[in-house]
Amino acid sequence: MDRKGEYGKLVRDGIPQIIREGGAEPVTYVAGQEEYRDRLRDKLGEEVAEFLEADDSKAPEELADVMEVVHALAAVLGVDARQLEKIREAKAMERGGFSDRIVWTGNR
């Protein structure tokens, strides 16, 4: 059960067909906008957890799943992938990225 007390989970668009090809008939419905946004947020947590548990050989695939959900969430917010990248770049220019591997341990 998800946070709204409803059963089910958001799945990729091709999953119902894959289930049919496996010989079963999926039971599905199309979420409304608010439920879709909420389920995408749930899905992001699920995909991040899978990434964190993955070994290095599976991590790129799991990270791609995270990106798929991030792009869907951005679209819900009215931001396309190009705009999202511009926002990321602006933040990186202002505050830096993570490539220097700096770990902060507090102030003196």
N, C-alpha and C positions, 0 to 999 in steps of 0.2 A: 504494500500500500504506500502511495506517495503522500506528500504533506497535505494534500487536499482531501485525503480520505477516499480517493478513487483508486480503482485497480487499473493496472496496465502501465505501460511505459512507452515513451516516444521511441520509435524505431525509424531507421532509414527507409526512404521511400520504396526501395526494391525488396524489402523483407517480406511483405505479403506474397509477392510472386515466388520468391524462393521457398516459402512455406508451402505454397500450392504445388510447386514442382516436386517437393518432398512427399506429396500425397495427402497433406492435411488442408483443411480450409480455415484460414485465419479469421478471427473475429476482431474487427477493427472499427474505428470511427475517426472522423476528422475533428481535431480539437479546434475550439474557438480561439481567437487571438489571445485572450488573457491566459487561458489554460496552456496554449502553445508556449507562450513566454515563460510561464512557470515551469513547464515540463522541460524546456530547454535549459533553464537554470539547474534543474535536478540532473539533467543529462550531463551538463558540464561537470558537476561534482562527481558523477559516476565515471566519466571518461578520465578525469584527472586522477581519481583513485586507481583506475586501471593502469594509467601511465606510471604512477608512483610504484606500483607493484611489479611492473614489467622489468625483465632483465634487459641488458643492452641490445640484444638481438631483436626483441619485440618492441622496444621503446619508440623507434621511429614510427611504426604503424600506429601505436597508441597515441603518439603526439599528433599524428595526422587526424585522428578521430577528434582530439581536443580542438584542433583548428577548424574542423568541419562544424562543430557546435559553436565555436566562437564566431565564425562567419554567419551562421544562421541567427545567432543572437544580435550581431551587428545589423543584419538586415531588418530584424524586428524593431530595432532602434532607429531605423531609417538611415543607416550608415553602410555604404558599400565597401568592398574589400579595399579599393583604392583610397577612400577616405580614412578607413581604419589604419592603413599603412601610413598615411600622412600624419595622423594623430600620434602613432607610435614614433615616427621619425622626429616629430616636434618635441616629444617628451625626451627622447634620446639626446637631442641637441641641447635641451635645457638642463637635463639632470644626468645625462650619460646613460650608458647601457649597463651591461653586466660582464663585458668581456675582460675587464681588468681583474676580476675575481676578488674584489674587495669585500672583506667581512668586517662589519662594525661591531665593536664590543662595548661601546659606551663612551662617555665623555669624562674628562678630567676636570 
